[in-house]
Amino acid sequence: MKPSEFLYHAPTTLDEAVQLLGTLEDARVLAGGQSLMPMMNFRYLMTSHLIDLNGVEALTRIEQRGDRLHIGAMARQRDIELSPLVIQRAPLIREAYQLVSHKQIRNRGTLGGSLCQLDPSSEQPCFTAALDGVLTIARYEDGALTHRELPMSDWAVMYMTPALEEGELLAGISLDIWPAGHGYAFEEFARRHGDYAIVGVAALCTADAQGNLDRVSLTICGVAPGPVRMHDVETALRGRPMDDTAVRMASDAASALDVMTDAHVSTDYRQHLAGVLTERALKRAFSRVARQS
Ligand SMILES: Cc1cc2nc3c(=O)[nH]c(=O)nc-3n(C[C@H](O)[C@H](O)[C@H](O)COP(=O)(O)OP(=O)(O)OC[C@H]3O[C@@H](n4cnc5c(N)ncnc54)[C@H](O)[C@@H]3O)c2cc1C
């Protein structure tokens, strides 16, 4: 199949891109094309204007600003995975990317494209939520480029639908940098290597000099339209030793989650996976944590 007819636009600045998106009727942006192009070719999706963001250099940066890691929406997944800064400051991301599709797809696919596609089983919204992601959204308003910021917790409106208004695009993502020596792990179950996770779990933690947890982040994907942060568990684990009781508390809570179901995976099986993968992720995160004095 071939896509329906569309006009192609190739802006080179963010200003130009949002202006096009804000003024053209029935326009859509193209990032890595790994999800969009097949959908257009099958005509699941038709658009009158395609705005290609691949020439907007300013959206590809990966940099640290204070205690946050900033990743442009057009940064390639493979560039993020291999970035020395990301490996040093947010090793969870590298671990998660090793489970995302295949190198060839990560060479083209972008973090921004994945967050906008918002597949419930994707590892990328999951690690973004785990690292307290804040999204920068750009639009053209009153003849000028404007921005707004949105926490990742407010990003998923419903199934595969992010909180983007008409004329808006995702410009960048900022992520929390955890202290050196933090524990981390990403665990998932997928049918084959490179497939989307059926369920995935991201865990992060730090511990004090006595070995008690002083900060925990636990996020589960594949159970709801957006990643689910287990805030109650995170609070309950604070101050507790990194032991089997802590792991059990978390995995019991995960397996009791009210999860979505579909034609392929039953509710029971998803809950089972959530519990088992939480256990594995926390155990590995605990094993990596350095005690902070
Ligand atoms: C075989 C295969 C296996 C895969 N396996 C996995 C996997 O295991 N895990 C995983 O996470 N992903 C997986 N993916 C998806 C991959 O990560 C894609 O890269 C991702 O879904 C879309 O990113 P993209 O940059 O290609 O976006 P595109 O396909 O270009 O765009 C996707 C959608 O987002 C919109 N969009 C893109 N960028 C922006 C923006 N900045 N602002 C507003 N809207 C935007 C587009 O208009 C489009 O609707 C797989 C893909 C394939 C083909």
The ligand as an ORCA input file, in Angstrom:
! r2SCAN-3c Opt
* xyz 0 1
  C       9.084     -3.834     14.776
  C       8.991     -2.758     15.828
  C       9.216     -3.098     17.152
  C       9.131     -2.129     18.135
  N       9.348     -2.489     19.434
  C       9.300     -1.554     20.390
  C       9.557     -1.883     21.759
  O       9.859     -3.018     22.117
  N       9.470     -0.887     22.674
  C       9.174      0.400     22.323
  O       9.131      1.270     23.184
  N       8.954      0.738     21.049
  C       9.011     -0.211     20.080
  N       8.782      0.164     18.786
  C       8.381      1.541     18.474
  C       9.569      2.462     18.287
  O      10.123      2.775     19.559
  C       9.150      3.769     17.588
  O      10.301      4.450     17.380
  C       8.158      4.639     18.319
  O       6.945      4.006     18.532
  C       7.805      5.888     17.526
  O       8.897      6.724     17.449
  P       9.263      7.451     16.102
  O      10.321      8.442     16.447
  O       9.541      6.482     15.054
  O       7.899      8.278     15.819
  P       6.981      8.364     14.522
  O       6.630      7.004     14.050
  O       7.562      9.296     13.540
  O       5.704      9.086     15.181
  C       4.842      8.389     16.056
  C       3.628      9.295     16.377
  O       4.002     10.355     17.231
  C       3.782     11.629     16.611
  N       4.954     12.428     16.957
  C       6.247     12.070     16.794
  N       7.061     13.002     17.330
  C       6.253     13.983     17.808
  C       6.497     15.214     18.487
  N       7.750     15.624     18.788
  N       5.437     15.965     18.858
  C       4.171     15.565     18.578
  N       3.873     14.401     17.957
  C       4.907     13.621     17.587
  C       3.660     11.350     15.126
  O       2.859     12.319     14.477
  C       3.001      9.976     15.154
  O       1.622     10.104     15.386
  C       8.850     -0.788     17.776
  C       8.655     -0.432     16.438
  C       8.726     -1.405     15.462
  C       8.522     -0.995     14.021
*
